[in-house]
Amino acid sequence: MRGFDFARVNYFMDPLSEEELAALLGKAGLRPRDVLRKREKVYKELGLDDESLSDADLMKAIVDYPSLLQRPIVVRGERAVLGRPIEAVSGLL
């Protein structure tokens, strides 16, 4: 990525725990609903558009179904950003 060293994490092969996901979202200042991929089939199947679902419910769904997590999420030190649009990443560099 533009001359920066980085490590890529494939969370399909190395799934995030709820604790890891919570830490990642905390670094980004995001809530679980902020990072849901709403066009995923499983999003509709699980009824995740239900506003009464708690953050804990949504976190469990993301951990159980990693395809629900928007990507990339870029982390640098104690900060993170959702890399969409890609211009959001420039604030970390």
Secondary structure, DSSP 4 states (H G I P E B T S, - for coil): -TT-------TTTSPPPHHHHHHHHHHHT--GGGGB-TTSHHHHHTTTT-TT--HHHHHHHHHH-GGGB-S-EEEETTEEEE-SSGGGGGGT-
